[in-house]
Structure formats: structure tokens, C-alpha cells
Amino acid sequence: MPDEREPDPVDEGELVNLSQMAEELGVTRQWLHKLRTTDPNFPTSKRKPGSTREVWDLAEARAYYRSRELRPGERTDLKPPAAEA
């Protein structure tokens, strides 16, 4: 049964796998996998002709990562301790 998001075949640009992309962007592979599965704007994967491995265009991945909205977490170390009732 084919995957619903069948990657487009391509043979141009610098293509990297998820681990290589993580190294280039300075993040973990696990973080990119989470973005890949939760963010609909994550670049679609491509496949080299005759290959079953997913790869991404590095320039496209860099553009995506620079343009995404940052949502930093709330810092709890700066809050005063909660008063007990």
C-alpha cells in the first residue's frame, strides 16, 4: 500500500538525509523528526531515481528552518516560588 505522502523524485540540488540535515542545522535528528511529523510546512522529502530513501533539499530545509515561527517555552526559573495556602 503506497504512502499518502509519496515523495517526488528529484536529482538536483544538495540532497541530504535527516541525520545530515540535523547536523547542518545544528539540531538533533529527533527534533527534526518531530517537526516533520507535526508541522505541515516542513519541506517534503524527495527521492533519487531508483532509491527508496527519503532525502531533502538542503537549501529548502535551511529556508524552512530560518522562517519558522519560534515559540520558546516559559522560563520557570525566574518565577518566585508559589505561596502555599
C-alpha positions in Angstrom: 0.0 0.0 0.0 1.7 3.3 -1.1 2.2 6.1 1.4 -0.2 9.0 1.1 2.8 11.4 1.0 4.8 9.8 -1.7 7.9 11.9 -2.2 8.6 13.4 -5.5 11.6 12.0 -7.4 14.4 14.6 -7.9 18.0 14.7 -8.9 19.1 18.4 -8.4 20.4 20.5 -5.5 22.2 19.2 -2.5 20.2 16.4 -1.1 20.7 15.2 2.5 19.1 12.7 4.7 17.5 13.6 8.1 20.8 13.0 10.1 22.8 15.1 7.7 20.2 17.9 7.8 20.2 17.9 11.6 24.0 18.2 11.6 23.8 21.1 9.1 21.1 22.9 11.1 22.7 22.3 14.5 19.8 20.4 15.9 19.0 16.8 16.7 17.6 14.2 14.3 14.8 13.6 16.8 13.8 17.3 16.8 13.6 17.3 13.0 11.6 14.1 13.0 9.1 15.7 15.4 8.9 18.8 13.2 8.5 16.6 10.2 5.5 14.7 11.7 3.8 17.7 13.3 4.5 20.8 11.1 2.6 20.8 7.7 5.1 23.4 6.4 8.1 21.0 6.8 9.7 20.5 3.4 8.5 17.5 1.5 11.0 14.7 1.0 12.3 13.7 -2.4 13.8 10.5 -3.7 16.7 10.0 -6.0 15.7 7.9 -9.1 15.9 4.2 -8.2 16.1 4.8 -4.5 13.7 4.2 -1.6 15.4 6.5 0.8 14.0 9.9 1.6 16.2 12.9 1.2 15.6 16.7 1.4 17.0 19.6 -0.5 19.3 21.3 2.0 18.6 24.9 0.7 14.9 24.3 1.1 15.4 22.9 4.6 17.5 25.8 5.7 14.9 28.3 4.3 12.2 26.5 6.2 14.1 26.3 9.5 15.0 30.1 9.3 11.5 31.2 8.5 9.5 29.1 11.1 7.8 30.8 14.0 9.8 30.4 17.2 7.7 29.5 20.3 10.1 29.5 23.2 8.9 27.9 26.4 8.1 29.8 29.5 11.0 30.2 32.0 10.0 28.8 35.3 13.4 29.5 37.0 12.6 33.3 37.0 9.3 33.0 38.8 9.1 33.4 42.6 8.1 30.1 44.4 4.4 29.7 44.7 3.0 30.5 48.1 1.4 27.6 49.9 -2.1 28.1 51.2 
